[in-house]
Every structure is written in C-alpha cells, then in structure tokens.
C-alpha cells in the first residue's frame, strides 16, 4: 500500500467507527419508538442528504464525528416535567453509542484471535530473580530460559501465564535451559504459592513484547505503589509475584497462532481489560508532567493508520479496535456535548424530580463545550504536526 493511501485509510476507518457508534443511538431510539430526525456522519457543512422514511441521512464535510438528532427528547418543552421512564430511556439511548463501540472492539478482537494470526514469541527467560522468592528457593537463576512447564512448550508470554494459572493448585515441573543444558526443577510447594500478577508494560494490541511479573523487594513511595494498586495505603503489604521473577523475551519473532472460540472470547475480554487499565493509567493515575502529549488527533491517527497499513490487515484491525474502544471511553466523559455530558444533565433532571435545567443554561453549556472540544482538536492536531517535524 502506498504512503498516501496509508494515510487516507484514516478516513474510512473513522467513518466505520462513527457509523457504528451512531447506529447504537439510532437503533435503540427506534426500539423505544422515539423520533429520529437526522442520522449524520461528520459535522456540517452538509455534503449530501437523503430522507429515508422519517429520518434524514446526511454526510457532512468534517469527518471527525457524527450525531443522531432526537428533537423530541433533546429539545423538548423545558417547562414539562419528565417521567422517570423517559429519563431512563434517554440514559440508555445516550449510553448506547459507547456500548456499540465496546461491542465493535470485542467482535474485532474475537475475530482476530479466532482466525490464524501472528503473535510475538521467542525464548522466555528470567531477567531477574527476587531474593528469598519461591523461584530462588527452587533454584531458578537469572538468565534461565523457560522451555516447558509440565511438558507444555513455552514460547510466548500467554503460554507462560496460562500454564502457571492452570497449575496453580497442583505440582509444577519446570524445564529450563541454562548454559545450553536442560535442567528439570520440581514443583514450588503450595504453601509458597502466591497470586501470579503478570502485567504488560504496553498494551499487547500495540505489539510490544516486554512484559513483567510485579516484583519489588525494596522500599517504594506510596505514589509509585498506587500506580500498581490504587487501593494501597501506608502500612499495607505488597506481595510479590508467585514465582518472584522478572520475565522477558529473547530473540523475539512473530509466530502463527489460532485460538478456539472459548479461548478467543476469554482473551478478548482480558485484552479489553488491559486497554481500560492503560487508559485509566494515562488519564487518572499518571500525574507526571512530560513534554509528550498524552492525546493524539486526526493527524496522529492518520500516521498510525499509515504505519498499520504497512504491517498488514491484522495490524489495521487491531488499530480499529483500539480507536473504537478509546472513542467509547472518551464519549462517556461527563462533558458537553459528549454523550457523557448528556448523561450527566439527565441525572441532574432526575435529581430535580423530573424538571430539566433551563434551556438557555443548557444551550450555553453546550456552546462552551463545543468551543472547548474544537479547541482541543486544534491543539492536538498542531501537537501531532509538531511531533512529525520533530521526528
């Protein structure tokens, strides 16, 4: 695929994700028999419009989003008291766009894992062993390459995690390679077993291969500790990983993989959990200031689509899943004019016994929100352009 086409791929990707998001709002409104005046892709000015039944289907010039216009619930008579049933319907409608984004991510991941695909693998070796840990007691040392666990070959982090998890309540035989010789290590006693806690340093959807078992044998600040467990307080005990090792991959390479339907469902669920944890860390737990922007705009996404197009269909599908998931989270932020802002205003209406805020007040809030949102888009776009020129 040419460089130009790689960048232009951004447009159909955003189009598909936005259509799926807005369809979530549209279909549930139809189920509730609520009038849909317009189903719009992009923001005005309008390029094309066609009325189908009672709904206008429109395509607009700015391909950075879309909207479903529901006049009967978004701009009603503000003097009217809403029933609780209508408020619940509105909350469901406003939430359904993000739900469809999450559904899209899940279905893409299931499809990727269910079909033949590539994953990162190689020689799984022990980078560091914690003093007095079960791993050290059993004789494992730094540099050991884990070849098998209970006669199951280990060449990916997933296989390591799965085999340890499956055998957490039974004896575990580990075959390792040390100095080009194979050695067999007996099971770690059940009394020494602790919860395995393997966390990727980067989301697997970005194809990063370095992963580690949490293992800290020195004093750390509460601020740092909370990055791994937000519920930790002074005086709480932090337990190391079950084996007490830092795991890495030597000679990484892509290998063929294909999971069963049940395995695909399970891994898709786990991957979405990791994506959520990564986004939560960026927006909530990571308070460190740096010169690098945590956000990316249209230019940055176009650059990512170009990079993914060079790596093949699997990489493109992974990127679509990531963008869809991120859009779903972003839209739930309680900030007008996002869906989360509409949800927040509806909760206020419920708290006021069904009486909404004055229309002039909500209009001003929406106007301010739109201005800030477009200002943010301009800011991240300029930031992306600067990053491109800075390499």
Secondary structure, DSSP 8 states (H G I E B T S, - for coil): --HHHHHHHHHHHHHHHHHHHHHHHHHHHHHTT----EEEEEEEEEEEEEEETTEEEEEEEEEEEEEEE-HHHHS--TTSB--HHHHHHHHHHHHHHHHHHHHHHHHHHHHHHHS-EEEEEEEEEEEEE-TTSHHHHHT--TT-EEEEETTEE--SHHHHHHHHHHTTTS---EEEEETTEEEEE----GGG-----EEESS-GGGT---EEE----S---HHHHTTT-TT--TT------SS-EEEEEEEEEEEEE---HHHHHHHHHHHHHHHHHHHHIIIII-----SS-S---HHHHHHHHHHHHHH-HHHHHHHHHHHHHHHHHHHTSS-TTSHHHHHHHHHHHHHTTTB---HHHHHHHHHHHHHHHHHHHHHHHHHHHHHHHT-
